[in-house]
């Protein structure tokens, strides 16, 4: 799930959310906005049965995927589109 909150300065706060019951213990969101670096933006477990992380992204198109423990890659079905390189988010 993706939640977008526009900010005043041509940036958008984006919350990346997944259910805790996914196939992996820990999950990071990796993408062109963080150099595809695993672990830099790890999703944190929440009491409502999800895990999430919120990032502020500049306007434009961003490619990303979720990377879980054991090298499990996940795409976000709520992304603006999914292609052979992963999920695409336009903010």
C-alpha positions as CSV (number, residue, x, y, z in Angstrom):
1,X,0.0,0.0,0.0
2,X,1.2,3.5,-0.8
3,X,0.0,6.6,0.9
4,X,1.0,10.0,-0.6
5,X,0.9,13.3,1.2
6,X,2.0,16.3,-0.9
7,X,4.2,18.8,0.9
8,X,4.6,22.6,0.1
9,X,8.1,22.3,-1.5
10,X,7.5,20.1,-4.6
11,X,8.1,17.0,-2.5
12,X,5.8,14.3,-1.4
13,X,5.8,12.2,1.8
14,X,5.2,8.6,0.8
15,X,4.4,5.8,3.3
16,X,5.2,2.3,2.0
17,X,3.2,-0.3,3.8
18,X,3.0,-4.1,3.7
19,X,1.2,-6.7,5.9
20,X,3.3,-8.3,8.5
21,X,2.3,-11.8,7.3
22,X,4.2,-11.5,4.1
23,X,6.8,-14.2,3.3
24,X,9.8,-12.6,5.0
25,X,10.9,-11.5,8.5
26,X,12.3,-8.1,7.6
27,X,11.7,-6.0,4.6
28,X,13.3,-2.8,3.2
29,X,12.1,-0.5,0.4
30,X,14.9,-0.1,-2.0
31,X,14.9,2.1,-5.1
32,X,16.6,4.8,-7.1
33,X,15.9,7.3,-4.2
34,X,18.3,5.4,-1.9
35,X,20.8,3.9,-4.4
36,X,19.0,0.5,-4.1
37,X,20.7,0.0,-0.7
38,X,19.1,-2.8,1.3
39,X,18.5,-2.0,5.0
40,X,18.6,1.7,4.6
41,X,14.8,2.1,4.8
42,X,13.5,-0.9,6.7
43,X,9.8,-1.2,7.3
44,X,8.9,-1.1,11.0
45,X,6.2,-3.4,12.4
46,X,3.0,-1.6,13.5
47,X,0.3,-2.6,16.0
48,X,-2.3,-2.8,13.2
49,X,-0.7,-5.9,11.6
50,X,1.3,-4.0,9.0
51,X,4.9,-2.7,8.7
52,X,5.7,0.6,7.1
53,X,8.3,3.3,6.5
54,X,7.7,7.0,5.4
55,X,10.1,8.8,3.1
56,X,10.1,12.3,1.6
57,X,10.6,12.1,-2.2
58,X,11.2,14.8,-4.8
59,X,8.7,15.2,-7.6
60,X,9.2,12.8,-10.5
61,X,9.2,9.1,-11.4
62,X,10.8,6.7,-8.9
63,X,11.5,3.0,-9.4
64,X,11.4,0.7,-6.3
65,X,10.9,-2.8,-4.9
66,X,10.7,-4.4,-1.5
67,X,13.6,-6.6,-0.5
68,X,12.9,-9.2,2.2
69,X,15.1,-11.5,4.2
70,X,16.7,-14.2,2.0
71,X,16.7,-12.1,-1.1
72,X,12.9,-12.2,-1.7
73,X,11.8,-9.4,-4.0
74,X,8.3,-8.0,-3.9
75,X,6.5,-5.4,-6.1
76,X,3.8,-3.1,-4.9
77,X,0.5,-3.8,-6.6
78,X,-0.6,-0.2,-5.8
79,X,2.3,1.4,-7.7
80,X,1.4,3.6,-10.7
81,X,2.8,0.7,-12.9
82,X,5.0,-2.4,-12.7
83,X,7.4,-3.3,-15.4
84,X,10.4,-5.7,-15.8
85,X,12.5,-3.5,-13.5
86,X,10.0,-3.3,-10.7
87,X,7.4,-0.9,-9.3
88,X,7.1,2.7,-10.6
89,X,5.8,5.5,-8.4
90,X,5.1,9.0,-9.8
91,X,5.0,11.9,-7.3
